[in-house]
Amino acid sequence: MKKLMLYIAGVFLFIGCANGQPNQDAMAPLPKPKAGEALATFGGGCFWSMSEAMSELKGVNKVISGYAGGNTKNPTYEDVSTRTTNHAETVQIYYDPKVINYATIAEAFFFAHDPTTLNRQGPDEGTDYRSIAFYRTPEEKNILLATIKKVNESKHYNNPIVTQVVPFTVFYAAENYHQGYYKTHLTQPYIASVSTPKVLKFRKAMAAELKPEFAK
């Protein structure tokens, strides 16, 4: 059994979110929000599935994968993977507050990953995969704390939420390669075995808030 577990662990390591990335790729441009558009920024493990999940919400116009929470300017994927930058894999959500409010997006975030595992999401382990929520206003902070309390009290998860709640400072867009990765790599082993199950669970939890093409 021990040998089997080591083999399984090795397979997941091989197909993990950080595996198989090109050494160099142009960084994606970071779009400015359009008039009337609001921003929300969250980190919940590998940004491939998080980006896909949040983009499926009604009122979300676009989601950019990137890095936030650290102290290194303009980090690359390789920089963040060394775990010396303190950045986490993060998504920045551009949404229409007339269609979806911040409270709904915050709730969706807590269902798009497992916020109860410290510095880990499935096979991905390290501070760059930590659960972290950024607030831009005192109201957003209060919403995040209230949502954590609500989800904890619901017993949706067996363990308490360990998500960091911190003020937003800066977000850096990731390489072009990572933008929309989920949709273009559905048969990639990591996407198929790790990301897709997370997205499917998210769709079930947030069914009422999904765009029509995903609410099936």
Secondary structure, 3 states (H helix, E strand, C coil): CHHHHHHHHHHHHHCCCCCCCCCCCCECCCCCCCCCCEEEEEEECCHHHHHHHHHCECCEEEEEEEEECCCCCCCCHHHHHCCCCCCEEEEEEEECCCCCCHHHHHHHHHHCCCCCCCCEECCEECHHHCEEEEECCHHHHHHHHHHHHHHHHHCCCCCCCCCEEEECCCEEECEHHHCCHHHHCCCCHHHHHHHHHHHHHHHHHCHHHECCCCCC
